[in-house]
Amino acid sequence: MRHLSRILRPPVARIGITPLAALFTAALALAGCRPADPTPPEPPPTPQTGGLGDAVRDPLDKAQAVEQAVEDADARRRETLDDG
């Protein structure tokens, strides 16, 4: 019966799992150690004229115009009060 068990034993059992696992691990590690393909750096983004800049600047310009109008009206009111 002992002779029959040697014949029916799978080849992995004869080689042993440890050398096979070591070989697989080494192959996997070597495959993962390949340097990455160099990619050219992306150019910096070009500044956009308009868009967000106008969206921020327009309300500020409007607020400054309103502020100037209020200051002019206050100056006229003060002149009227001083004269009267």
Residue pairs with C-beta under 8 A, 6 or more apart in sequence:
12 20
